[in-house]
Structure formats: C-alpha cells, structure tokens
Amino acid sequence: MRTPEINVRLFGAIGMSIEDESVHLGPARERECFGILVIRRGSPVLVDQLIADLWGAAAPASAVNVVHTYISRLRRRTGSAEGGGLLRSLRPGYSIAPGDITLDVEEFEADRRTGMAALWAGHLGQAQEALDRALDRWSGGEALHGATGPLATQERRRLEELRLDTLETALALRLRFGGRSDTLAELATLVRRHPFRERLWILLMLGLDREDRRGEALVAYHDLRSLLKEDLGIGPSQRAQELFFDLLADRPREELWTEHLTLAAQQR
C-alpha cells in the first residue's frame, strides 16, 4: 500500500496537506505546537520543551494541561492513532519522523545548497537556476506567520536571513547575465527595506552602472556612507569603498564587473 504524500508548510502560515487535501490544524497556538514538532523533527520533544518553545517565561500555570490538549487534538486532526501515524508518542515525548513529511523549508535549503555549490564551482548558470528555484519555494509571506513563541521567532529570523542571503546572491547573478529588466527596481526596493545590508548597496551601485547611470551609483555610495555614519557611527566597508573609487576613476566596466560582481556573488 502506497504511503500517502504529506506536505508541510512553514513558509506563510503553518499548514499541512495529505494528497493535496488541506488538513485543518486548529487555531494559531495549536498550529504553532505542530510547527515546533516539525522544526524539532526526528527526536522526542518533551512537554516541558514544548512549553518553553510556545511561551518561554510567560507560560500560563495551566501550560501542561494545555499542551496535552493541543497534542490530543493534533493527533486526531492528522490521523495519528495511538502508537503510530504522523505524530507519535514516544514516552516521555512526542515526535514527527523526518521521512514522513515533505517540508517546504527543507526543499528551499536543498536548492540553496545546490546553488551555492554550483556558484563556488564556477557553474554560474546552474547556480542561478537553483537559487531562483529556492526562492520560488518561498511563498505566502513571512515564515511561520502568526506564530509568536520563542522557537518560532528564532526560526523565522534564521529563515529570513537565509532568504535574504539567497536573494542577494541570485540578484548578483541576474545582474551578471542581464536576464531580467526588473532587477534594478527590486534592488532599490530592498535597499529601502534593509538599509544596513551593505551587499545590497554594492549590487545597486553595480546595477546602476550597468544601465549607464554611474553618477547615480556614486550618489548611492554617498547615501550609504551618510546612513552608516549617522545611524551607526561607522563608515562603509573596504569593499564598498573600492567599488566607489573604481567608479570614480571610470575603470573599464568589464574589469569592474569581473572583480566586484564576482565578490558580491560569492560573499557569504
């Protein structure tokens, strides 16, 4: 008998489907409890750990009973019979086996690893394809949307950092190949949203230069320098300064791109 395909989503709101049929996991806290078991999949999760992951120091006095109620409801909703099924009781804890589910986060991270390996091997076209595929798996807004506990908050930050790093590398490759007309506009938007990510500023400067807008690229550097000085009391990195001086010196574009764009793509 074929094992049913179970897909779990952590991008967007926590969700699950069996054979493409959506499974109702309950209210937000119960979905978050399920998400914790997914994040910690492969090993037993004790009730005390679930409480810490859900509430931290703000756990209610009834937390133990509440968690047991959540687990009971989740077992019923996911079709997990006592001693078997997706959500297993291992005494003294609960677990979801990694092999039982297909997880969007794992697919994203696998494509990202493939892309970065191809990049460092010099296979830029393959790297671009894999990184764009990874980004396409991120849908539905922020990861673990609506989950507010300590573990969900920590995992959301980790995934968002991975997404931004992947996006920066993918944008560098898109600039290298010049395949998308909206890359420069996307960079301008990202710089406004994440003004202290200097790598985005470097890519924006390179993108402006590519469009024969070197003057605007120089202005962007001055904007970066002013921002860092006023808000953090520091100056731009050596890499940003070198790009600025190369632009100022009107260094040949191919030389400039070969050096600075390669560094921007491979930055980790």
N, C-alpha and C positions, 0 to 999 in steps of 0.2 A: 504494500500500500504506500502510495506516494505521500511524503511528508508535506503538509500544507506550507505554502510560502508566507512567511510572516515578515512584514516590513515595519520598521520602527523609525519614526522621525523625531529628531531633536532640533532640526532647523525649523524655525517657526514655533508654533505651539506643539507641545509633546503629543505625539499621536501614534496610532498603530493601525495596521490593516492586515487582514488574513485573506489571501487570494483576491486582493484588490478590493475587498469589502471593509469599509471603515469600522473599527471597533470603538465603542464609546467607553472611555476610561474613567468617566466620572468628573466631578468638579476639579478645580485647579490644583488643590492640595493633593488629591488622590493621583492625578496625573503626574504631579511632581514626585510623589513617592515612587511611582512606576519608573520615572526618569532616573531617579537615584539608583534603583536596581539595575537599570540599563548601563549607566555610567560605571557602576562598580561590578559589572557583569563578570562572571567567571569565578567568583569567590563568595562565600557566605557573608551576608550583611546582617549584623546583629540589630536588634531593636534599638539598643542604645545608640548605635551608629546612625540608624535612620532618623532618630530623634534629633541628634546633633546636626545631621545634614539638612533636615527640614526646618529646624527652628534655631539652632545654636543655643545661646544662653537665654533666649526668650521662650523656651519650651514651656507649654502650659503644664499644670500639675497632672492633668489627665492624659499626658502625651502617650504613655504606654498603651492605654486602652484605645486611644485614637488611632495609633499606628496599627494595632491588631485589627481594628475595624477596617482601615484602609486596605490592608493586605487581604482580608477576607473578601471584600468587595472586588478587589483587583483579580483575585484568583477566580472568582465567579465570572467576571466580565471577560477574562482572557481564556476561559475554558480550561483552567488548570485544576484538575482533580487532585485530591489529597495524595501526595507522594509522587506525582508525575505532572506532565504538562509543562507549559512555558515557565510559570512562576513556581519554583519548587521550595518546599520546606525542608531544610537540611538539619535542623535542630542542632545548634541553637541559632538559626538564622534563616534567611531566605536568599534565593539566588536565581538568576537567569543565565543559562549557559550561552556563551558567545555564538556557538554554532547553530543555535535555534532561531536566530533572527538575522535579517539583513538590515543593517543600520546605515542611514544616510551619512552620518559623521565618518564612519569607517570608510565608506566609498570615497568621500571627499579627501580624506587623509591619504588613502592609497593612490589616488590620482595625483595628489600634490607630490608625494614621494617619487612617483614615476616621472613627473615633470621636472623636479629638481635634479634627479639623477641624469636625465637626458640633457639638461642645461649644462651641468658640470662635465658631461662627456662631450660637449660641443655640438650636440644634435638640437639645434635651436628650433627647427620646425616641429619636431616631436615634442619638445618641451612646451612650446606654445599650445599645441593641441591638448596635451594632458592637463596643463594648468587651466585652460579655458573650460575643459570638461569638469574639472574640480569645482570651479566657480559656478558652473551651471547647476551643480547639485545643491548649491545653497539657495534655497527658495523660502518664501514665507516670512521674510523679515529676520529679526534677531533670533539667535539660538535660544532654545528653552524659554520662549516668550511666555510671560506671565508667571514663571517660577521665581520665587523670591528668597529661598533659603540659601544658606552659606555655600553648599556644594554647587547648586545651580548657578549662583552668581560667579563663583570661581571658574566653573566650566565655560560659562558664557564668555568671560573675559579671555580665556585661553583660546577658544574657537574664533573669537573676533580678531585676536592678534594674528592667528594663523590665516584667517581670511584676508586681512589687510596685507600681510606679507606676500601671500599668493597673488593678490590683485596687483600689488606694486610690481612684482616680477613679470606678471602677464602683460601689464601695461608697457613695461620696458621692451618686451618682445614685440608687442604690437607696434610700438614706435619704430623698432628695428626693421620690421617688414612693411610698415606703412599700409596695413590692410584695412584699417577702419578709420572712417572720417571723424568719428565722434570721440576718439581717444583724447584729444587735447581738451575738449569740453569736459570730459569725465575727470581728467586730471585737475582742471580748475575747480570743479566742484569738490573733489576730495581734499584739495589743499584748504578750502574754506572749512570743511568739516573736521579735518585733522591737521591744524596749522603747525603743530610741533613735530610732525613726521617729515624730517628733512629730505628723506629719499623722494618723497612726492614732489617737493620743490625742485629737486635736481631734474626729475623727469619732466616737470612742467617747463623748466628752462630749456631742456633739450628739445621738447616738442615745439615750443615757440620758435626756437632757432630753425627747426626743420621747415617751418612754414614761412621762412624768411622774415621773422619778427624778432630779430636779435636785440633790437632796442627794448622790446617788451621783456625779453628774457633777462636783460640786465636790470630792468626795473624790478622784476620778480626777486632777484637776488637782494636788492636793497630792501624790499618789503620783508624778506626773510630775516635779514640782519637786524632791522628795526624791531621786528616782533620778538626775536630772541633776546635782544638787549633790554627791551622794555619789560618783558614778562619774566625772563629767567636770569638776566644779568650776564649772559654769555654771548659769544659770537658764533657764527657758522662754523661747521667742521672744515677741516683742511680740504676734504674732497669738494665741498661746495665752493670754497674759495678758489681752488684750482680751476674749476669749471668757469667761474666768473672771470678770472684773469685770462683764460684761454679765449672766452667770448670777446673780452675787451681787446685782446690782441688780434682779433679776427683770424684766429687759427683756422686752417682749412677744415671744412666741415667733415670730410671723411675721416681725417685724423682724430678730430674731436669726438666724433661718434664712436669710432672704433674703441677709443680709450674709455670715455666717460660712460657710454651706454652699456658697455660690457661690464664695467664695475657696478653700475646701478642694477643690472640684471642679476649679477651674482652676489650682491650684498645679502647677508643672512642675519 
